[in-house]
Amino acid sequence: MHLVSLQAKNISKTFNRRNVFSDINFSISQSQALAIIGKNGSGKSTLVKILAGVLSATTCEIAISLNGSSVKREAAFNHLGFVSPYLQ
């Protein structure tokens, strides 16, 4: 069995001069769940796209590990994905 974990530190996103969110921090492992809630336009989809590597953050540190070993960001797509009906 493969144990995957994700650690996010200081995720921030700014579009032009508008700060969407800043300093988001969390850690989640394979046996846990994470709910992202908020009003329309609060940045929920933007955050998930950043975590999946579909969108770049303004600032962030994202670490993915597999069985305790670090996974390079380029190889993260082997262990992490994003499915959306409106993904362009």
Secondary structure as a PSIPRED ss2 file (coil, helix, strand):
# PSIPRED VFORMAT (PSIPRED V4.0)

   1 M C   1.000  0.000  0.000
   2 H C   1.000  0.000  0.000
   3 L C   1.000  0.000  0.000
   4 V E   0.000  0.000  1.000
   5 S E   0.000  0.000  1.000
   6 L E   0.000  0.000  1.000
   7 Q E   0.000  0.000  1.000
   8 A E   0.000  0.000  1.000
   9 K E   0.000  0.000  1.000
  10 N E   0.000  0.000  1.000
  11 I E   0.000  0.000  1.000
  12 S E   0.000  0.000  1.000
  13 K E   0.000  0.000  1.000
  14 T E   0.000  0.000  1.000
  15 F E   0.000  0.000  1.000
  16 N C   1.000  0.000  0.000
  17 R C   1.000  0.000  0.000
  18 R E   0.000  0.000  1.000
  19 N E   0.000  0.000  1.000
  20 V E   0.000  0.000  1.000
  21 F E   0.000  0.000  1.000
  22 S E   0.000  0.000  1.000
  23 D E   0.000  0.000  1.000
  24 I E   0.000  0.000  1.000
  25 N E   0.000  0.000  1.000
  26 F E   0.000  0.000  1.000
  27 S E   0.000  0.000  1.000
  28 I E   0.000  0.000  1.000
  29 S E   0.000  0.000  1.000
  30 Q C   1.000  0.000  0.000
  31 S C   1.000  0.000  0.000
  32 Q C   1.000  0.000  0.000
  33 A C   1.000  0.000  0.000
  34 L C   1.000  0.000  0.000
  35 A C   1.000  0.000  0.000
  36 I C   1.000  0.000  0.000
  37 I C   1.000  0.000  0.000
  38 G C   1.000  0.000  0.000
  39 K C   1.000  0.000  0.000
  40 N C   1.000  0.000  0.000
  41 G C   1.000  0.000  0.000
  42 S C   1.000  0.000  0.000
  43 G C   1.000  0.000  0.000
  44 K H   0.000  1.000  0.000
  45 S H   0.000  1.000  0.000
  46 T H   0.000  1.000  0.000
  47 L H   0.000  1.000  0.000
  48 V H   0.000  1.000  0.000
  49 K H   0.000  1.000  0.000
  50 I H   0.000  1.000  0.000
  51 L H   0.000  1.000  0.000
  52 A H   0.000  1.000  0.000
  53 G C   1.000  0.000  0.000
  54 V C   1.000  0.000  0.000
  55 L C   1.000  0.000  0.000
  56 S C   1.000  0.000  0.000
  57 A C   1.000  0.000  0.000
  58 T C   1.000  0.000  0.000
  59 T E   0.000  0.000  1.000
  60 C E   0.000  0.000  1.000
  61 E E   0.000  0.000  1.000
  62 I E   0.000  0.000  1.000
  63 A E   0.000  0.000  1.000
  64 I E   0.000  0.000  1.000
  65 S E   0.000  0.000  1.000
  66 L E   0.000  0.000  1.000
  67 N C   1.000  0.000  0.000
  68 G C   1.000  0.000  0.000
  69 S E   0.000  0.000  1.000
  70 S E   0.000  0.000  1.000
  71 V E   0.000  0.000  1.000
  72 K C   1.000  0.000  0.000
  73 R H   0.000  1.000  0.000
  74 E H   0.000  1.000  0.000
  75 A H   0.000  1.000  0.000
  76 A H   0.000  1.000  0.000
  77 F H   0.000  1.000  0.000
  78 N H   0.000  1.000  0.000
  79 H C   1.000  0.000  0.000
  80 L C   1.000  0.000  0.000
  81 G C   1.000  0.000  0.000
  82 F C   1.000  0.000  0.000
  83 V C   1.000  0.000  0.000
  84 S C   1.000  0.000  0.000
  85 P C   1.000  0.000  0.000
  86 Y C   1.000  0.000  0.000
  87 L C   1.000  0.000  0.000
  88 Q C   1.000  0.000  0.000
